[in-house]
Amino acid sequence: MRKPPLPLMMPPPILFALTFAAGALIQWLAGAPPRWTSGEIEGFLVLGVAFVFSVVLVAMLLSRRTTLNPFGKPSAFVASGAYRFSRNPMYLALILIYLGGVLAYGSLWPLLLIVFPVMVLDRVVVPYEEQQLTEAFGETYSAYSAKVRRWL
């Protein structure tokens, strides 16, 4: 499988951050109604838990000495921890961080725009990664994919 076009090869955290920033900018430019405030505590709680979860996942991958770059060559197959339940827990953590930010910021625009980075993940990044993992680990990865769901 060929690498996706360069704009779609942006690291997923940057893609999510830029999308959130675009939503906040639209909110500001549109002069939309004031943000709600009832979700700030919940938002920061979700954001914090998801951030800690992502740090644990990064540490797990680094301890196995495999790449964190979704467009890099994997050097180790990880199927333990959160990877027993989802093939993409890092991306789930990223989505939760984004949603925590939406709650904390209290704006509808970033929430509406989340569709864009999630589609890029689902249609571009994850298929490319899965192809790389299949090429690197063959039947081991295929068997894993057959029993562990892509998301949840």
N, CA, C and O of each residue as an XYZ file, in Angstrom:
608
protein
N       0.841     -1.179      0.000
C       0.000      0.000      0.000
C       0.889      1.245      0.000
O       1.848      1.328      0.767
N       0.574      2.185     -0.839
C       1.326      3.434     -0.905
C       0.999      4.302      0.294
O      -0.065      4.181      0.900
N       1.938      5.180      0.625
C       1.676      6.134      1.701
C       0.610      7.112      1.229
O       0.544      7.440      0.045
N      -0.232      7.581      2.161
C      -1.241      8.584      1.804
C      -0.572      9.896      1.386
O       0.615     10.101      1.642
N      -1.339     10.784      0.743
C      -0.787     12.090      0.363
C      -0.258     12.819      1.599
O      -0.772     12.640      2.704
N       0.758     13.630      1.404
C       1.443     14.300      2.494
C       0.512     15.017      3.489
O       0.725     14.879      4.693
N      -0.506     15.772      3.051
C      -1.357     16.447      4.043
C      -2.068     15.462      4.980
O      -2.370     15.803      6.123
N      -2.334     14.255      4.504
C      -3.020     13.274      5.337
C      -2.038     12.499      6.205
O      -2.456     11.676      7.019
N      -0.750     12.745      6.048
C       0.264     12.069      6.860
C       0.615     12.878      8.104
O       1.578     12.557      8.800
N      -0.143     13.906      8.384
C       0.081     14.719      9.561
C      -0.079     13.841     10.810
O      -0.998     13.024     10.866
N       0.788     13.994     11.800
C       0.612     13.211     13.029
C      -0.789     13.445     13.604
O      -1.221     14.591     13.731
N      -1.492     12.378     13.950
C      -2.862     12.529     14.433
C      -3.057     13.543     15.564
O      -4.051     14.268     15.536
N      -2.159     13.636     16.561
C      -2.394     14.662     17.591
C      -2.414     16.081     17.023
O      -3.181     16.927     17.484
N      -1.575     16.335     16.030
C      -1.557     17.666     15.414
C      -2.838     17.890     14.615
O      -3.411     18.979     14.653
N      -3.285     16.874     13.897
C      -4.540     16.972     13.149
C      -5.703     17.306     14.084
O      -6.525     18.168     13.773
N      -5.770     16.629     15.222
C      -6.850     16.899     16.179
C      -6.717     18.300     16.772
O      -7.719     18.998     16.926
N      -5.491     18.724     17.108
C      -5.286     20.055     17.687
C      -5.671     21.156     16.694
O      -6.315     22.138     17.065
N      -5.272     20.985     15.431
C      -5.622     21.985     14.408
C      -7.126     22.031     14.160
O      -7.696     23.100     13.941
N      -7.762     20.864     14.197
C      -9.211     20.822     14.004
C      -9.919     21.532     15.154
O     -10.857     22.299     14.934
N      -9.469     21.275     16.374
C     -10.059     21.939     17.538
C      -9.863     23.454     17.435
O     -10.786     24.228     17.686
N      -8.653     23.860     17.064
C      -8.361     25.289     16.921
C      -9.246     25.921     15.836
O      -9.714     27.048     15.998
N      -9.473     25.206     14.743
C     -10.349     25.712     13.680
C     -11.771     25.891     14.211
O     -12.428     26.888     13.910
N     -12.244     24.926     14.999
C     -13.577     25.043     15.587
C     -13.678     26.232     16.527
O     -14.676     26.953     16.514
N     -12.654     26.440     17.341
C     -12.643     27.579     18.259
C     -12.609     28.893     17.480
O     -13.257     29.865     17.867
N     -11.853     28.920     16.382
C     -11.789     30.115     15.546
C     -13.142     30.401     14.899
O     -13.595     31.546     14.881
N     -13.779     29.375     14.376
C     -15.120     29.555     13.783
C     -16.073     30.099     14.835
O     -16.845     31.020     14.568
N     -16.015     29.524     16.035
C     -16.863     29.985     17.145
C     -16.649     31.481     17.381
O     -17.606     32.242     17.523
N     -15.388     31.886     17.420
C     -15.053     33.276     17.689
C     -15.482     34.180     16.535
O     -16.083     35.230     16.764
N     -15.174     33.778     15.280
C     -15.517     34.598     14.108
C     -17.026     34.725     13.916
O     -17.517     35.768     13.486
N     -17.751     33.666     14.235
C     -19.203     33.680     14.055
C     -19.893     34.488     15.147
O     -21.080     34.797     15.046
N     -19.153     34.821     16.173
C     -19.776     35.542     17.280
C     -20.885     34.712     17.884
O     -21.914     35.231     18.317
N     -20.653     33.407     17.905
C     -21.664     32.467     18.407
C     -22.005     32.784     19.852
O     -21.265     33.493     20.534
N     -23.124     32.255     20.312
C     -23.535     32.506     21.695
C     -22.433     32.118     22.681
O     -21.563     31.305     22.368
N     -22.481     32.699     23.852
C     -21.452     32.383     24.843
C     -21.359     30.881     25.087
O     -22.333     30.140     24.957
N     -20.160     30.471     25.442
C     -19.942     29.058     25.727
C     -20.707     28.666     26.977
O     -20.945     29.491     27.860
N     -21.095     27.385     27.044
C     -21.708     26.893     28.267
C     -20.594     26.652     29.284
O     -19.432     26.509     28.906
N     -20.932     26.607     30.537
C     -19.898     26.430     31.554
C     -20.130     25.207     32.421
O     -19.272     24.862     33.234
N     -21.254     24.550     32.272
C     -21.557     23.435     33.174
C     -20.684     22.211     32.953
O     -20.667     21.318     33.800
N     -19.963     22.140     31.851
C     -19.165     20.953     31.573
C     -17.683     21.119     31.823
O     -16.906     20.216     31.513
N     -17.264     22.257     32.381
C     -15.833     22.501     32.547
C     -15.154     21.453     33.420
O     -14.122     20.903     33.034
N     -15.710     21.176     34.572
C     -15.087     20.211     35.483
C     -15.056     18.835     34.841
O     -14.030     18.154     34.866
N     -16.180     18.425     34.265
C     -16.242     17.121     33.606
C     -15.262     17.052     32.439
O     -14.611     16.031     32.221
N     -15.167     18.149     31.694
C     -14.253     18.206     30.559
C     -12.812     18.030     30.980
O     -12.069     17.263     30.366
N     -12.412     18.736     32.023
C     -11.031     18.606     32.493
C     -10.779     17.226     33.091
O      -9.663     16.713     33.010
N     -11.794     16.626     33.685
C     -11.653     15.273     34.218
C     -11.434     14.274     33.076
O     -10.519     13.453     33.134
N     -12.278     14.346     32.037
C     -12.128     13.462     30.872
C     -10.773     13.698     30.212
O     -10.062     12.752     29.874
N     -10.426     14.960     30.036
C      -9.153     15.317     29.425
C      -7.988     14.727     30.222
O      -7.073     14.148     29.636
N      -8.011     14.864     31.525
C      -6.934     14.359     32.370
C      -6.814     12.851     32.339
O      -5.713     12.317     32.199
N      -7.940     12.154     32.470
C      -7.923     10.686     32.446
C      -7.422     10.188     31.093
O      -6.596      9.277     31.032
N      -7.917     10.778     30.016
C      -7.494     10.353     28.678
C      -6.016     10.649     28.446
O      -5.323      9.865     27.797
N      -5.530     11.767     28.967
C      -4.118     12.106     28.811
C      -3.240     11.091     29.543
O      -2.242     10.624     28.993
N      -3.606     10.749     30.774
C      -2.842      9.754     31.533
C      -2.872      8.413     30.807
O      -1.850      7.733     30.719
N      -4.035      8.030     30.288
C      -4.172      6.788     29.538
C      -3.234      6.794     28.331
O      -2.577      5.792     28.048
N      -3.172      7.914     27.624
C      -2.303      7.989     26.442
C      -0.828      7.929     26.830
O      -0.027      7.341     26.103
N      -0.459      8.519     27.950
C       0.932      8.460     28.407
C       1.306      7.011     28.726
O       2.406      6.570     28.390
N       0.404      6.269     29.369
C       0.649      4.853     29.666
C       0.839      4.065     28.366
O       1.730      3.221     28.278
N       0.008      4.339     27.364
C       0.126      3.645     26.080
C       1.431      3.986     25.371
O       2.078      3.104     24.807
N       1.819      5.248     25.395
C       3.085      5.662     24.781
C       4.245      4.952     25.484
O       5.157      4.448     24.829
N       4.208      4.916     26.808
C       5.263      4.243     27.558
C       5.339      2.758     27.191
O       6.427      2.193     27.080
N       4.176      2.138     27.004
C       4.149      0.718     26.626
C       4.819      0.508     25.270
O       5.626     -0.408     25.109
N       4.486      1.349     24.304
C       5.075      1.209     22.970
C       6.574      1.513     22.986
O       7.355      0.829     22.325
N       6.971      2.531     23.735
C       8.390      2.861     23.818
C       9.179      1.750     24.509
O      10.316      1.466     24.133
N       8.575      1.125     25.515
C       9.274      0.031     26.203
C       9.488     -1.164     25.272
O      10.426     -1.939     25.454
N       8.618     -1.305     24.281
C       8.772     -2.367     23.280
C       9.641     -1.938     22.115
O       9.893     -2.717     21.195
N      10.094     -0.702     22.159
C      10.970     -0.129     21.129
C      10.371     -0.191     19.734
O      11.034     -0.551     18.761
N       9.102      0.170     19.669
C       8.450      0.254     18.367
C       8.074      1.703     18.102
O       8.070      2.525     19.019
N       7.767      2.010     16.886
C       7.507      3.385     16.483
C       6.169      3.900     17.010
O       5.208      3.147     17.168
N       6.138      5.191     17.273
C       4.891      5.873     17.605
C       4.309      6.528     16.354
O       3.160      6.970     16.351
N       5.100      6.584     15.313
C       4.698      7.205     14.053
C       3.797      6.245     13.282
O       4.234      5.156     12.908
N       2.542      6.632     13.038
C       1.643      5.724     12.320
C       2.095      5.425     10.892
O       1.609      4.477     10.275
N       3.017      6.225     10.365
C       3.511      5.995      9.005
C       4.910      5.396      9.002
O       5.542      5.277      7.953
N       5.389      5.019     10.189
C       6.697      4.389     10.313
C       6.577      2.875     10.240
O       5.476      2.328     10.172
N       7.712      2.214     10.255
C       7.752      0.746     10.215
C       7.668      0.203     11.643
O       8.504      0.539     12.481
N       6.666     -0.634     11.926
C       6.582     -1.225     13.262
C       7.689     -2.262     13.458
O       8.016     -3.020     12.544
N       8.259     -2.282     14.665
C       9.322     -3.239     14.943
C       8.923     -4.251     16.012
O       9.634     -5.228     16.249
N       7.782     -4.011     16.653
C       7.298     -4.952     17.667
C       5.782     -4.990     17.596
O       5.132     -3.989     17.293
N       5.234     -6.158     17.878
C       3.778     -6.339     17.875
C       3.302     -6.296     19.323
O       3.765     -7.076     20.155
N       2.376     -5.386     19.626
C       1.870     -5.223     20.987
C       0.402     -5.623     21.010
O      -0.416     -5.042     20.297
N       0.068     -6.614     21.830
C      -1.315     -7.073     21.949
C      -1.709     -7.210     23.418
O      -2.651     -7.930     23.747
N      -0.986     -6.520     24.297
C      -1.294     -6.605     25.725
C      -1.895     -5.286     26.201
O      -1.997     -4.322     25.442
N      -2.290     -5.264     27.470
C      -2.878     -4.054     28.032
C      -4.158     -3.683     27.297
O      -4.993     -4.540     27.007
N      -4.298     -2.405     27.003
C      -5.499     -1.915     26.313
C      -5.627     -2.484     24.906
O      -6.720     -2.504     24.340
N      -4.512     -2.949     24.340
C      -4.543     -3.524     22.997
C      -5.253     -4.884     22.966
O      -5.481     -5.434     21.888
N      -5.599     -5.420     24.119
C      -6.398     -6.652     24.154
C      -7.855     -6.371     23.806
O      -8.584     -7.273     23.392
N      -8.282     -5.109     23.973
C      -9.685     -4.746     23.786
C      -9.933     -3.905     22.539
O     -11.045     -3.883     22.010
N      -8.902     -3.219     22.073
C      -9.023     -2.347     20.905
C      -7.701     -2.350     20.162
O      -6.636     -2.329     20.779
N      -7.768     -2.377     18.833
C      -6.539     -2.304     18.053
C      -5.993     -0.878     18.005
O      -4.863     -0.655     17.570
N      -6.799      0.086     18.455
C      -6.408      1.494     18.350
C      -6.669      2.286     19.628
O      -7.311      3.334     19.565
N      -6.201      1.828     20.771
C      -6.487      2.574     22.002
C      -5.834      3.958     22.035
O      -6.349      4.863     22.691
N      -4.716      4.135     21.342
C      -4.088      5.464     21.299
C      -5.019      6.471     20.632
O      -5.136      7.611     21.083
N      -5.672      6.052     19.569
C      -6.580      6.965     18.874
C      -7.854      7.191     19.688
O      -8.426      8.281     19.654
N      -8.298      6.173     20.414
C      -9.446      6.360     21.297
C      -9.108      7.380     22.387
O      -9.936      8.225     22.728
N      -7.895      7.301     22.930
C      -7.460      8.273     23.938
C      -7.416      9.673     23.325
O      -7.811     10.643     23.972
N      -6.947      9.784     22.104
C      -6.876     11.069     21.417
C      -8.276     11.653     21.215
O      -8.486     12.851     21.408
N      -9.218     10.819     20.833
C     -10.605     11.268     20.663
C     -11.174     11.724     21.998
O     -11.875     12.733     22.059
N     -10.880     10.990     23.069
C     -11.360     11.387     24.403
C     -10.725     12.693     24.865
O     -11.392     13.520     25.486
N      -9.449     12.884     24.569
C      -8.802     14.158     24.908
C      -9.522     15.298     24.186
O      -9.798     16.340     24.781
N      -9.820     15.099     22.922
C     -10.525     16.115     22.127
C     -11.903     16.408     22.736
O     -12.287     17.564     22.908
N     -12.638     15.330     23.057
C     -13.983     15.516     23.623
C     -13.927     16.167     25.000
O     -14.803     16.958     25.350
N     -12.897     15.836     25.785
C     -12.710     16.515     27.065
C     -12.473     17.999     26.854
O     -12.986     18.834     27.599
N     -11.690     18.322     25.830
C     -11.465     19.723     25.487
C     -12.741     20.420     25.059
O     -12.964     21.580     25.404
N     -13.581     19.718     24.306
C     -14.868     20.280     23.883
C     -15.723     20.613     25.112
O     -16.304     21.694     25.199
N     -15.789     19.679     26.048
C     -16.565     19.927     27.271
C     -15.984     21.087     28.074
O     -16.720     21.952     28.550
N     -14.663     21.099     28.221
C     -14.022     22.148     29.005
C     -14.166     23.520     28.344
O     -14.389     24.523     29.022
N     -14.037     23.556     27.024
C     -14.138     24.816     26.287
C     -15.604     25.239     26.135
O     -15.918     26.429     26.123
N     -16.481     24.260     26.019
C     -17.904     24.547     25.949
C     -18.390     25.088     24.627
O     -19.304     25.912     24.606
N     -17.813     24.654     23.526
C     -18.206     25.163     22.221
C     -18.706     24.041     21.325
O     -18.168     22.934     21.324
N     -19.737     24.351     20.571
C     -20.310     23.372     19.658
C     -19.444     23.166     18.408
O     -19.404     22.057     17.874
N     -18.750     24.209     17.930
C     -18.006     24.098     16.676
C     -16.921     23.030     16.691
O     -16.856     22.230     15.758
N     -16.069     22.982     17.705
C     -15.085     21.889     17.700
C     -15.751     20.512     17.733
O     -15.241     19.556     17.149
N     -16.881     20.419     18.413
C     -17.595     19.141     18.455
C     -18.067     18.742     17.058
O     -17.942     17.581     16.667
N     -18.602     19.694     16.312
C     -19.068     19.398     14.955
C     -17.915     19.009     14.029
O     -18.082     18.174     13.140
N     -16.756     19.611     14.236
C     -15.617     19.364     13.353
C     -14.872     18.070     13.668
O     -14.005     17.673     12.889
N     -15.173     17.403     14.770
C     -14.454     16.170     15.119
C     -14.625     15.099     14.041
O     -13.816     14.176     13.938
N     -15.665     15.228     13.254
C     -15.908     14.268     12.179
C     -14.700     14.202     11.237
O     -14.331     13.122     10.775
N     -14.088     15.348     10.953
C     -12.967     15.375     10.007
C     -11.774     14.543     10.481
O     -11.359     13.643      9.750
N     -11.198     14.791     11.661
C     -10.030     13.976     12.037
C     -10.375     12.510     12.280
O      -9.543     11.634     12.046
N     -11.589     12.232     12.746
C     -11.970     10.829     12.951
C     -12.064     10.107     11.606
O     -11.656      8.951     11.493
N     -12.600     10.785     10.589
C     -12.661     10.167      9.258
C     -11.268      9.938      8.681
O     -11.018      8.902      8.065
N     -10.363     10.890      8.871
C      -8.996     10.709      8.387
C      -8.360      9.508      9.078
O      -7.689      8.703      8.432
N      -8.567      9.383     10.389
C      -8.046      8.217     11.108
C      -8.620      6.933     10.542
O      -7.887      6.004     10.203
N      -9.939      6.892     10.444
C     -10.631      5.662     10.064
C     -10.407      5.268      8.609
O     -10.334      4.079      8.295
N     -10.298      6.242      7.725
C     -10.208      5.954      6.292
C      -8.796      5.974      5.733
O      -8.537      5.385      4.683
N      -7.866      6.653      6.431
C      -6.517      6.808      5.891
C      -5.457      6.206      6.821
O      -4.727      5.292      6.438
N      -5.389      6.726      8.033
C      -4.299      6.351      8.936
C      -4.391      4.890      9.370
O      -3.429      4.136      9.220
N      -5.536      4.488      9.905
C      -5.674      3.116     10.417
C      -5.511      2.076      9.303
O      -4.788      1.102      9.511
N      -6.140      2.229      8.137
C      -5.903      1.235      7.083
C      -4.420      1.136      6.692
O      -3.914      0.040      6.456
N      -3.736      2.267      6.625
C      -2.311      2.232      6.294
C      -1.536      1.482      7.381
O      -0.709      0.621      7.082
N      -1.810      1.816      8.637
C      -1.135      1.135      9.747
C      -1.418     -0.361      9.733
O      -0.513     -1.170      9.938
N      -2.674     -0.728      9.490
C      -3.029     -2.149      9.477
C      -2.302     -2.889      8.355
O      -1.895     -4.037      8.529
N      -2.142     -2.242      7.223
C      -1.386     -2.853      6.119
C       0.069     -3.044      6.523
O       0.660     -4.090      6.255
N       0.645     -2.038      7.167
C       2.031     -2.136      7.627
C       2.195     -3.270      8.642
O       3.167     -4.023      8.583
N       1.252     -3.388      9.563
C       1.313     -4.429     10.588
C       1.133     -5.816      9.974
O       1.781     -6.775     10.395
N       0.261     -5.917      8.988
C       0.064     -7.202      8.308
C       1.338     -7.604      7.578
O       1.741     -8.766      7.630
N       1.967     -6.663      6.905
C       3.211     -6.965      6.196
C       4.323     -7.352      7.169
O       5.127     -8.237      6.876
N       4.366     -6.693      8.319
C       5.449     -6.945      9.275
C       5.243     -8.212     10.097
O       6.207     -8.912     10.410
N       3.979     -8.515     10.453
C       3.729     -9.605     11.397
C       2.829    -10.710     10.865
O       2.517    -11.658     11.586
N       2.409    -10.596      9.601
C       1.678    -11.649      8.905
C       0.502    -12.231      9.657
O      -0.389    -11.512     10.109
N       0.516    -13.548      9.783
C      -0.603    -14.281     10.376
C      -0.846    -13.892     11.836
O      -1.983    -13.925     12.306
N       0.195    -13.534     12.537
C       0.040    -13.118     13.940
C      -0.891    -11.910     14.022
O      -1.810    -11.882     14.840
N      -0.648    -10.910     13.166
C      -1.496     -9.727     13.173
C      -2.879    -10.041     12.612
O      -3.874     -9.517     13.115
N      -2.965    -10.866     11.602
C      -4.265    -11.232     11.026
C      -5.143    -11.934     12.060
O      -6.338    -11.655     12.149
N      -4.562    -12.836     12.836
C      -5.320    -13.535     13.884
C      -5.764    -12.557     14.960
O      -6.889    -12.629     15.454
N      -4.884    -11.654     15.312
C      -5.211    -10.621     16.300
C      -6.364     -9.753     15.790
O      -7.312     -9.479     16.527
N      -6.280     -9.322     14.528
C      -7.339     -8.492     13.934
C      -8.680     -9.191     13.898
O      -9.726     -8.552     14.017
N      -8.651    -10.514     13.733
C      -9.896    -11.265     13.668
C     -10.590    -11.335     15.031
O     -11.809    -11.493     15.096
N      -9.823    -11.218     16.116
C     -10.466    -11.347     17.425
C     -10.581    -10.044     18.207
O     -11.364     -9.973     19.154
N      -9.815     -8.995     17.834
C      -9.876     -7.718     18.541
C     -10.448     -6.666     17.605
O      -9.988     -6.510     16.474
N     -11.446     -5.952     18.081
C     -12.111     -4.953     17.246
C     -11.211     -3.766     16.961
O     -10.288     -3.468     17.718
N     -11.496     -3.097     15.857
C     -10.698     -1.932     15.459
C     -10.820     -0.806     16.494
O      -9.819     -0.201     16.877
N     -12.017     -0.536     16.930
C     -12.229      0.555     17.880
C     -12.604      0.013     19.250
O     -11.749     -0.067     20.132
N     -13.828     -0.352     19.442
C     -14.271     -0.910     20.739
C     -15.156     -2.103     20.520
O     -15.627     -2.708     21.483
